[in-house]
Amino acid sequence: MKKVVIAFVAGALLMVSGQALAESISQVGKKVGGEAIVELNDTQLSNAIIVDGKSYAPVRDIAESFGADVEFEGATKESKAVIKLITTTDGSEMPAAHKLVILNEQRGKVAEEITRRESANTNLLNDNAIIEKDIEGITQEWAKDIQRAKITSNNAIIAENEVLLVDLKAQLAEIDKQIAELESAQ
């Protein structure tokens, strides 16, 4: 009788531990709790699913965005399916397609900053013109001095923006050059 009880307990433990192991490895049949967008440098690649608080993203979309090839070997009776990622470079150089994504993102940010600073300068110049007209109607000298100080401050900001704009435009030209080189090489 003891042997039957021991065999029963041992069998039950094996069954429970096997199920627990299978549940910890496989996501098959689990409920998807949500979705998330997968982005690379603010560019959407695909969507990921969220299961039990973990995100699962499509390997192919991510690997190909980094220039890797993806091969899929289906499951057999002896083994699980295998997803192979094969890098197309030796790792010393980023794939041109990925470089283009990054450079275009940088270009957009630099161009946006140029527009923002040029717009700020235009607004400051308009403010100065309004202040100068206001000064004509002011009779107290101390009030005129306050308005002149505002103009001086605005002019300092304009000058600072102009220096930064020269640098930003040089950055934009360099980015455009790199983009052109990559596009002509493709």
Biotite code that builds the C-alpha atoms (Angstrom):
import biotite.structure as struc

atoms = struc.array([
    struc.Atom([0.000, 0.000, 0.000], chain_id="A", res_id=1, res_name="MET", atom_name="CA", element="C"),
    struc.Atom([2.870, 2.358, 0.805], chain_id="A", res_id=2, res_name="LYS", atom_name="CA", element="C"),
    struc.Atom([4.267, 1.762, -2.680], chain_id="A", res_id=3, res_name="LYS", atom_name="CA", element="C"),
    struc.Atom([0.938, 2.733, -4.261], chain_id="A", res_id=4, res_name="VAL", atom_name="CA", element="C"),
    struc.Atom([0.747, 5.963, -2.216], chain_id="A", res_id=5, res_name="VAL", atom_name="CA", element="C"),
    struc.Atom([4.375, 6.862, -3.033], chain_id="A", res_id=6, res_name="ILE", atom_name="CA", element="C"),
    struc.Atom([3.798, 6.145, -6.730], chain_id="A", res_id=7, res_name="ALA", atom_name="CA", element="C"),
    struc.Atom([0.605, 8.214, -6.679], chain_id="A", res_id=8, res_name="PHE", atom_name="CA", element="C"),
    struc.Atom([2.329, 11.191, -4.958], chain_id="A", res_id=9, res_name="VAL", atom_name="CA", element="C"),
    struc.Atom([5.342, 10.970, -7.277], chain_id="A", res_id=10, res_name="ALA", atom_name="CA", element="C"),
    struc.Atom([3.062, 10.889, -10.334], chain_id="A", res_id=11, res_name="GLY", atom_name="CA", element="C"),
    struc.Atom([1.047, 13.843, -9.072], chain_id="A", res_id=12, res_name="ALA", atom_name="CA", element="C"),
    struc.Atom([4.223, 15.873, -8.438], chain_id="A", res_id=13, res_name="LEU", atom_name="CA", element="C"),
    struc.Atom([5.539, 15.117, -11.913], chain_id="A", res_id=14, res_name="LEU", atom_name="CA", element="C"),
    struc.Atom([2.244, 16.158, -13.474], chain_id="A", res_id=15, res_name="MET", atom_name="CA", element="C"),
    struc.Atom([2.024, 19.412, -11.501], chain_id="A", res_id=16, res_name="VAL", atom_name="CA", element="C"),
    struc.Atom([5.668, 20.366, -12.073], chain_id="A", res_id=17, res_name="SER", atom_name="CA", element="C"),
    struc.Atom([5.348, 19.568, -15.790], chain_id="A", res_id=18, res_name="GLY", atom_name="CA", element="C"),
    struc.Atom([2.296, 21.782, -16.085], chain_id="A", res_id=19, res_name="GLN", atom_name="CA", element="C"),
    struc.Atom([3.965, 24.577, -14.131], chain_id="A", res_id=20, res_name="ALA", atom_name="CA", element="C"),
    struc.Atom([7.046, 24.385, -16.347], chain_id="A", res_id=21, res_name="LEU", atom_name="CA", element="C"),
    struc.Atom([4.946, 24.413, -19.508], chain_id="A", res_id=22, res_name="ALA", atom_name="CA", element="C"),
    struc.Atom([2.962, 27.407, -18.270], chain_id="A", res_id=23, res_name="GLU", atom_name="CA", element="C"),
    struc.Atom([6.122, 29.390, -17.492], chain_id="A", res_id=24, res_name="SER", atom_name="CA", element="C"),
    struc.Atom([7.606, 28.786, -20.952], chain_id="A", res_id=25, res_name="ILE", atom_name="CA", element="C"),
    struc.Atom([4.700, 28.914, -23.400], chain_id="A", res_id=26, res_name="SER", atom_name="CA", element="C"),
    struc.Atom([2.532, 31.925, -24.104], chain_id="A", res_id=27, res_name="GLN", atom_name="CA", element="C"),
    struc.Atom([0.115, 29.892, -26.238], chain_id="A", res_id=28, res_name="VAL", atom_name="CA", element="C"),
    struc.Atom([-3.440, 30.368, -25.047], chain_id="A", res_id=29, res_name="GLY", atom_name="CA", element="C"),
    struc.Atom([-2.657, 33.263, -22.730], chain_id="A", res_id=30, res_name="LYS", atom_name="CA", element="C"),
    struc.Atom([-4.850, 36.349, -22.795], chain_id="A", res_id=31, res_name="LYS", atom_name="CA", element="C"),
    struc.Atom([-3.448, 39.434, -24.496], chain_id="A", res_id=32, res_name="VAL", atom_name="CA", element="C"),
    struc.Atom([-3.693, 42.273, -21.989], chain_id="A", res_id=33, res_name="GLY", atom_name="CA", element="C"),
    struc.Atom([-3.014, 45.117, -24.400], chain_id="A", res_id=34, res_name="GLY", atom_name="CA", element="C"),
    struc.Atom([-1.000, 46.469, -27.281], chain_id="A", res_id=35, res_name="GLU", atom_name="CA", element="C"),
    struc.Atom([1.922, 48.841, -27.533], chain_id="A", res_id=36, res_name="ALA", atom_name="CA", element="C"),
    struc.Atom([3.494, 50.677, -30.449], chain_id="A", res_id=37, res_name="ILE", atom_name="CA", element="C"),
    struc.Atom([7.090, 49.707, -31.238], chain_id="A", res_id=38, res_name="VAL", atom_name="CA", element="C"),
    struc.Atom([9.087, 52.749, -32.377], chain_id="A", res_id=39, res_name="GLU", atom_name="CA", element="C"),
    struc.Atom([12.616, 53.232, -33.615], chain_id="A", res_id=40, res_name="LEU", atom_name="CA", element="C"),
    struc.Atom([13.726, 56.854, -33.332], chain_id="A", res_id=41, res_name="ASN", atom_name="CA", element="C"),
    struc.Atom([10.126, 58.108, -33.271], chain_id="A", res_id=42, res_name="ASP", atom_name="CA", element="C"),
    struc.Atom([9.224, 56.017, -36.349], chain_id="A", res_id=43, res_name="THR", atom_name="CA", element="C"),
    struc.Atom([6.612, 53.304, -35.822], chain_id="A", res_id=44, res_name="GLN", atom_name="CA", element="C"),
    struc.Atom([7.867, 49.849, -36.783], chain_id="A", res_id=45, res_name="LEU", atom_name="CA", element="C"),
    struc.Atom([4.933, 47.699, -35.686], chain_id="A", res_id=46, res_name="SER", atom_name="CA", element="C"),
    struc.Atom([2.756, 46.798, -32.708], chain_id="A", res_id=47, res_name="ASN", atom_name="CA", element="C"),
    struc.Atom([3.642, 44.598, -29.752], chain_id="A", res_id=48, res_name="ALA", atom_name="CA", element="C"),
    struc.Atom([1.261, 42.658, -27.551], chain_id="A", res_id=49, res_name="ILE", atom_name="CA", element="C"),
    struc.Atom([1.319, 42.650, -23.764], chain_id="A", res_id=50, res_name="ILE", atom_name="CA", element="C"),
    struc.Atom([0.807, 39.350, -21.945], chain_id="A", res_id=51, res_name="VAL", atom_name="CA", element="C"),
    struc.Atom([1.110, 39.148, -18.157], chain_id="A", res_id=52, res_name="ASP", atom_name="CA", element="C"),
    struc.Atom([2.856, 42.525, -18.033], chain_id="A", res_id=53, res_name="GLY", atom_name="CA", element="C"),
    struc.Atom([5.518, 41.606, -20.622], chain_id="A", res_id=54, res_name="LYS", atom_name="CA", element="C"),
    struc.Atom([5.638, 43.007, -24.129], chain_id="A", res_id=55, res_name="SER", atom_name="CA", element="C"),
    struc.Atom([6.170, 40.750, -27.121], chain_id="A", res_id=56, res_name="TYR", atom_name="CA", element="C"),
    struc.Atom([7.266, 42.494, -30.286], chain_id="A", res_id=57, res_name="ALA", atom_name="CA", element="C"),
    struc.Atom([7.559, 41.077, -33.813], chain_id="A", res_id=58, res_name="PRO", atom_name="CA", element="C"),
    struc.Atom([11.152, 39.934, -34.232], chain_id="A", res_id=59, res_name="VAL", atom_name="CA", element="C"),
    struc.Atom([11.150, 40.339, -38.014], chain_id="A", res_id=60, res_name="ARG", atom_name="CA", element="C"),
    struc.Atom([10.137, 44.025, -37.946], chain_id="A", res_id=61, res_name="ASP", atom_name="CA", element="C"),
    struc.Atom([12.752, 44.921, -35.372], chain_id="A", res_id=62, res_name="ILE", atom_name="CA", element="C"),
    struc.Atom([15.568, 42.829, -36.856], chain_id="A", res_id=63, res_name="ALA", atom_name="CA", element="C"),
    struc.Atom([14.991, 44.115, -40.374], chain_id="A", res_id=64, res_name="GLU", atom_name="CA", element="C"),
    struc.Atom([15.015, 47.721, -39.146], chain_id="A", res_id=65, res_name="SER", atom_name="CA", element="C"),
    struc.Atom([18.580, 47.064, -37.989], chain_id="A", res_id=66, res_name="PHE", atom_name="CA", element="C"),
    struc.Atom([19.514, 45.448, -41.287], chain_id="A", res_id=67, res_name="GLY", atom_name="CA", element="C"),
    struc.Atom([19.382, 41.804, -40.196], chain_id="A", res_id=68, res_name="ALA", atom_name="CA", element="C"),
    struc.Atom([17.879, 39.028, -42.285], chain_id="A", res_id=69, res_name="ASP", atom_name="CA", element="C"),
    struc.Atom([15.329, 36.762, -40.635], chain_id="A", res_id=70, res_name="VAL", atom_name="CA", element="C"),
    struc.Atom([14.865, 33.066, -41.336], chain_id="A", res_id=71, res_name="GLU", atom_name="CA", element="C"),
    struc.Atom([12.113, 30.899, -39.900], chain_id="A", res_id=72, res_name="PHE", atom_name="CA", element="C"),
    struc.Atom([12.384, 27.146, -39.460], chain_id="A", res_id=73, res_name="GLU", atom_name="CA", element="C"),
    struc.Atom([9.094, 25.502, -38.586], chain_id="A", res_id=74, res_name="GLY", atom_name="CA", element="C"),
    struc.Atom([8.618, 23.156, -35.651], chain_id="A", res_id=75, res_name="ALA", atom_name="CA", element="C"),
    struc.Atom([9.236, 19.451, -36.040], chain_id="A", res_id=76, res_name="THR", atom_name="CA", element="C"),
    struc.Atom([8.329, 16.532, -33.807], chain_id="A", res_id=77, res_name="LYS", atom_name="CA", element="C"),
    struc.Atom([11.782, 16.760, -32.266], chain_id="A", res_id=78, res_name="GLU", atom_name="CA", element="C"),
    struc.Atom([12.179, 20.553, -31.902], chain_id="A", res_id=79, res_name="SER", atom_name="CA", element="C"),
    struc.Atom([10.414, 23.879, -31.566], chain_id="A", res_id=80, res_name="LYS", atom_name="CA", element="C"),
    struc.Atom([10.291, 26.430, -34.360], chain_id="A", res_id=81, res_name="ALA", atom_name="CA", element="C"),
    struc.Atom([13.462, 28.517, -34.679], chain_id="A", res_id=82, res_name="VAL", atom_name="CA", element="C"),
    struc.Atom([13.773, 32.150, -35.695], chain_id="A", res_id=83, res_name="ILE", atom_name="CA", element="C"),
    struc.Atom([17.290, 32.947, -36.934], chain_id="A", res_id=84, res_name="LYS", atom_name="CA", element="C"),
    struc.Atom([18.586, 36.514, -37.106], chain_id="A", res_id=85, res_name="LEU", atom_name="CA", element="C"),
    struc.Atom([21.468, 36.945, -39.530], chain_id="A", res_id=86, res_name="ILE", atom_name="CA", element="C"),
    struc.Atom([23.341, 40.226, -39.484], chain_id="A", res_id=87, res_name="THR", atom_name="CA", element="C"),
    struc.Atom([24.253, 41.565, -42.878], chain_id="A", res_id=88, res_name="THR", atom_name="CA", element="C"),
    struc.Atom([27.191, 43.600, -41.612], chain_id="A", res_id=89, res_name="THR", atom_name="CA", element="C"),
    struc.Atom([30.163, 42.838, -39.447], chain_id="A", res_id=90, res_name="ASP", atom_name="CA", element="C"),
    struc.Atom([28.771, 45.154, -36.804], chain_id="A", res_id=91, res_name="GLY", atom_name="CA", element="C"),
    struc.Atom([31.266, 47.916, -37.509], chain_id="A", res_id=92, res_name="SER", atom_name="CA", element="C"),
    struc.Atom([28.864, 49.896, -39.663], chain_id="A", res_id=93, res_name="GLU", atom_name="CA", element="C"),
    struc.Atom([25.163, 50.550, -39.320], chain_id="A", res_id=94, res_name="MET", atom_name="CA", element="C"),
    struc.Atom([23.029, 49.580, -42.340], chain_id="A", res_id=95, res_name="PRO", atom_name="CA", element="C"),
    struc.Atom([22.341, 52.458, -44.742], chain_id="A", res_id=96, res_name="ALA", atom_name="CA", element="C"),
    struc.Atom([18.576, 52.169, -44.329], chain_id="A", res_id=97, res_name="ALA", atom_name="CA", element="C"),
    struc.Atom([18.919, 52.595, -40.557], chain_id="A", res_id=98, res_name="HIS", atom_name="CA", element="C"),
    struc.Atom([21.328, 55.510, -41.000], chain_id="A", res_id=99, res_name="LYS", atom_name="CA", element="C"),
    struc.Atom([18.800, 57.186, -43.288], chain_id="A", res_id=100, res_name="LEU", atom_name="CA", element="C"),
    struc.Atom([16.061, 56.832, -40.679], chain_id="A", res_id=101, res_name="VAL", atom_name="CA", element="C"),
    struc.Atom([18.288, 58.421, -38.027], chain_id="A", res_id=102, res_name="ILE", atom_name="CA", element="C"),
    struc.Atom([19.568, 61.180, -40.333], chain_id="A", res_id=103, res_name="LEU", atom_name="CA", element="C"),
    struc.Atom([16.059, 62.085, -41.485], chain_id="A", res_id=104, res_name="ASN", atom_name="CA", element="C"),
    struc.Atom([14.932, 62.264, -37.867], chain_id="A", res_id=105, res_name="GLU", atom_name="CA", element="C"),
    struc.Atom([17.901, 64.505, -37.011], chain_id="A", res_id=106, res_name="GLN", atom_name="CA", element="C"),
    struc.Atom([17.201, 66.636, -40.073], chain_id="A", res_id=107, res_name="ARG", atom_name="CA", element="C"),
    struc.Atom([13.603, 67.129, -38.978], chain_id="A", res_id=108, res_name="GLY", atom_name="CA", element="C"),
    struc.Atom([14.641, 68.181, -35.482], chain_id="A", res_id=109, res_name="LYS", atom_name="CA", element="C"),
    struc.Atom([17.316, 70.609, -36.739], chain_id="A", res_id=110, res_name="VAL", atom_name="CA", element="C"),
    struc.Atom([14.944, 72.097, -39.336], chain_id="A", res_id=111, res_name="ALA", atom_name="CA", element="C"),
    struc.Atom([12.273, 72.481, -36.643], chain_id="A", res_id=112, res_name="GLU", atom_name="CA", element="C"),
    struc.Atom([14.746, 74.276, -34.362], chain_id="A", res_id=113, res_name="GLU", atom_name="CA", element="C"),
    struc.Atom([15.785, 76.593, -37.218], chain_id="A", res_id=114, res_name="ILE", atom_name="CA", element="C"),
    struc.Atom([12.143, 77.466, -37.869], chain_id="A", res_id=115, res_name="THR", atom_name="CA", element="C"),
    struc.Atom([11.523, 78.017, -34.153], chain_id="A", res_id=116, res_name="ARG", atom_name="CA", element="C"),
    struc.Atom([14.486, 80.372, -33.739], chain_id="A", res_id=117, res_name="ARG", atom_name="CA", element="C"),
    struc.Atom([13.742, 82.305, -36.945], chain_id="A", res_id=118, res_name="GLU", atom_name="CA", element="C"),
    struc.Atom([10.152, 82.716, -35.816], chain_id="A", res_id=119, res_name="SER", atom_name="CA", element="C"),
    struc.Atom([11.324, 83.878, -32.376], chain_id="A", res_id=120, res_name="ALA", atom_name="CA", element="C"),
    struc.Atom([13.583, 86.478, -33.989], chain_id="A", res_id=121, res_name="ASN", atom_name="CA", element="C"),
    struc.Atom([10.726, 87.733, -36.168], chain_id="A", res_id=122, res_name="THR", atom_name="CA", element="C"),
    struc.Atom([8.497, 88.047, -33.084], chain_id="A", res_id=123, res_name="ASN", atom_name="CA", element="C"),
    struc.Atom([11.218, 89.866, -31.143], chain_id="A", res_id=124, res_name="LEU", atom_name="CA", element="C"),
    struc.Atom([11.793, 92.312, -34.013], chain_id="A", res_id=125, res_name="LEU", atom_name="CA", element="C"),
    struc.Atom([8.049, 92.972, -34.171], chain_id="A", res_id=126, res_name="ASN", atom_name="CA", element="C"),
    struc.Atom([8.002, 93.511, -30.395], chain_id="A", res_id=127, res_name="ASP", atom_name="CA", element="C"),
    struc.Atom([10.884, 95.990, -30.732], chain_id="A", res_id=128, res_name="ASN", atom_name="CA", element="C"),
    struc.Atom([8.986, 97.952, -33.385], chain_id="A", res_id=129, res_name="ALA", atom_name="CA", element="C"),
    struc.Atom([5.923, 98.141, -31.120], chain_id="A", res_id=130, res_name="ILE", atom_name="CA", element="C"),
    struc.Atom([8.044, 99.175, -28.127], chain_id="A", res_id=131, res_name="ILE", atom_name="CA", element="C"),
    struc.Atom([9.752, 101.911, -30.173], chain_id="A", res_id=132, res_name="GLU", atom_name="CA", element="C"),
    struc.Atom([6.358, 103.333, -31.140], chain_id="A", res_id=133, res_name="LYS", atom_name="CA", element="C"),
    struc.Atom([5.264, 103.165, -27.494], chain_id="A", res_id=134, res_name="ASP", atom_name="CA", element="C"),
    struc.Atom([8.385, 105.054, -26.406], chain_id="A", res_id=135, res_name="ILE", atom_name="CA", element="C"),
    struc.Atom([7.335, 108.024, -28.583], chain_id="A", res_id=136, res_name="GLU", atom_name="CA", element="C"),
    struc.Atom([4.196, 108.439, -26.460], chain_id="A", res_id=137, res_name="GLY", atom_name="CA", element="C"),
    struc.Atom([5.919, 108.099, -23.078], chain_id="A", res_id=138, res_name="ILE", atom_name="CA", element="C"),
    struc.Atom([6.797, 111.336, -21.283], chain_id="A", res_id=139, res_name="THR", atom_name="CA", element="C"),
    struc.Atom([8.660, 110.029, -18.220], chain_id="A", res_id=140, res_name="GLN", atom_name="CA", element="C"),
    struc.Atom([12.297, 109.251, -18.860], chain_id="A", res_id=141, res_name="GLU", atom_name="CA", element="C"),
    struc.Atom([12.396, 106.346, -16.395], chain_id="A", res_id=142, res_name="TRP", atom_name="CA", element="C"),
    struc.Atom([9.532, 104.628, -18.297], chain_id="A", res_id=143, res_name="ALA", atom_name="CA", element="C"),
    struc.Atom([11.385, 105.149, -21.590], chain_id="A", res_id=144, res_name="LYS", atom_name="CA", element="C"),
    struc.Atom([14.480, 103.566, -20.005], chain_id="A", res_id=145, res_name="ASP", atom_name="CA", element="C"),
    struc.Atom([12.477, 100.469, -19.065], chain_id="A", res_id=146, res_name="ILE", atom_name="CA", element="C"),
    struc.Atom([11.235, 100.114, -22.655], chain_id="A", res_id=147, res_name="GLN", atom_name="CA", element="C"),
    struc.Atom([14.758, 100.655, -24.039], chain_id="A", res_id=148, res_name="ARG", atom_name="CA", element="C"),
    struc.Atom([15.998, 97.922, -21.686], chain_id="A", res_id=149, res_name="ALA", atom_name="CA", element="C"),
    struc.Atom([13.390, 95.574, -23.170], chain_id="A", res_id=150, res_name="LYS", atom_name="CA", element="C"),
    struc.Atom([14.663, 96.387, -26.671], chain_id="A", res_id=151, res_name="ILE", atom_name="CA", element="C"),
    struc.Atom([18.255, 95.780, -25.553], chain_id="A", res_id=152, res_name="THR", atom_name="CA", element="C"),
    struc.Atom([17.264, 92.436, -24.035], chain_id="A", res_id=153, res_name="SER", atom_name="CA", element="C"),
    struc.Atom([15.372, 91.444, -27.194], chain_id="A", res_id=154, res_name="ASN", atom_name="CA", element="C"),
    struc.Atom([18.367, 92.410, -29.344], chain_id="A", res_id=155, res_name="ASN", atom_name="CA", element="C"),
    struc.Atom([20.653, 90.237, -27.197], chain_id="A", res_id=156, res_name="ALA", atom_name="CA", element="C"),
    struc.Atom([18.327, 87.263, -27.679], chain_id="A", res_id=157, res_name="ILE", atom_name="CA", element="C"),
    struc.Atom([18.157, 87.959, -31.431], chain_id="A", res_id=158, res_name="ILE", atom_name="CA", element="C"),
    struc.Atom([21.968, 88.055, -31.632], chain_id="A", res_id=159, res_name="ALA", atom_name="CA", element="C"),
    struc.Atom([22.233, 84.792, -29.665], chain_id="A", res_id=160, res_name="GLU", atom_name="CA", element="C"),
    struc.Atom([19.674, 83.158, -31.971], chain_id="A", res_id=161, res_name="ASN", atom_name="CA", element="C"),
    struc.Atom([21.571, 84.367, -35.048], chain_id="A", res_id=162, res_name="GLU", atom_name="CA", element="C"),
    struc.Atom([24.777, 82.715, -33.805], chain_id="A", res_id=163, res_name="VAL", atom_name="CA", element="C"),
    struc.Atom([22.875, 79.490, -33.106], chain_id="A", res_id=164, res_name="LEU", atom_name="CA", element="C"),
    struc.Atom([21.160, 79.674, -36.506], chain_id="A", res_id=165, res_name="LEU", atom_name="CA", element="C"),
    struc.Atom([24.535, 79.738, -38.269], chain_id="A", res_id=166, res_name="VAL", atom_name="CA", element="C"),
    struc.Atom([25.509, 76.542, -36.420], chain_id="A", res_id=167, res_name="ASP", atom_name="CA", element="C"),
    struc.Atom([22.114, 74.896, -37.000], chain_id="A", res_id=168, res_name="LEU", atom_name="CA", element="C"),
    struc.Atom([22.219, 75.681, -40.728], chain_id="A", res_id=169, res_name="LYS", atom_name="CA", element="C"),
    struc.Atom([25.724, 74.175, -40.927], chain_id="A", res_id=170, res_name="ALA", atom_name="CA", element="C"),
    struc.Atom([24.419, 71.042, -39.163], chain_id="A", res_id=171, res_name="GLN", atom_name="CA", element="C"),
    struc.Atom([21.508, 70.868, -41.595], chain_id="A", res_id=172, res_name="LEU", atom_name="CA", element="C"),
    struc.Atom([23.856, 71.163, -44.586], chain_id="A", res_id=173, res_name="ALA", atom_name="CA", element="C"),
    struc.Atom([26.047, 68.349, -43.194], chain_id="A", res_id=174, res_name="GLU", atom_name="CA", element="C"),
    struc.Atom([23.022, 66.108, -42.584], chain_id="A", res_id=175, res_name="ILE", atom_name="CA", element="C"),
    struc.Atom([21.731, 66.816, -46.113], chain_id="A", res_id=176, res_name="ASP", atom_name="CA", element="C"),
    struc.Atom([25.168, 65.912, -47.496], chain_id="A", res_id=177, res_name="LYS", atom_name="CA", element="C"),
    struc.Atom([25.197, 62.603, -45.589], chain_id="A", res_id=178, res_name="GLN", atom_name="CA", element="C"),
    struc.Atom([21.650, 61.787, -46.726], chain_id="A", res_id=179, res_name="ILE", atom_name="CA", element="C"),
    struc.Atom([22.557, 62.514, -50.351], chain_id="A", res_id=180, res_name="ALA", atom_name="CA", element="C"),
    struc.Atom([25.649, 60.276, -50.101], chain_id="A", res_id=181, res_name="GLU", atom_name="CA", element="C"),
    struc.Atom([23.647, 57.401, -48.639], chain_id="A", res_id=182, res_name="LEU", atom_name="CA", element="C"),
    struc.Atom([20.844, 57.748, -51.184], chain_id="A", res_id=183, res_name="GLU", atom_name="CA", element="C"),
    struc.Atom([23.264, 57.862, -54.108], chain_id="A", res_id=184, res_name="SER", atom_name="CA", element="C"),
    struc.Atom([25.027, 54.717, -52.836], chain_id="A", res_id=185, res_name="ALA", atom_name="CA", element="C"),
    struc.Atom([21.779, 52.721, -52.823], chain_id="A", res_id=186, res_name="GLN", atom_name="CA", element="C"),
])
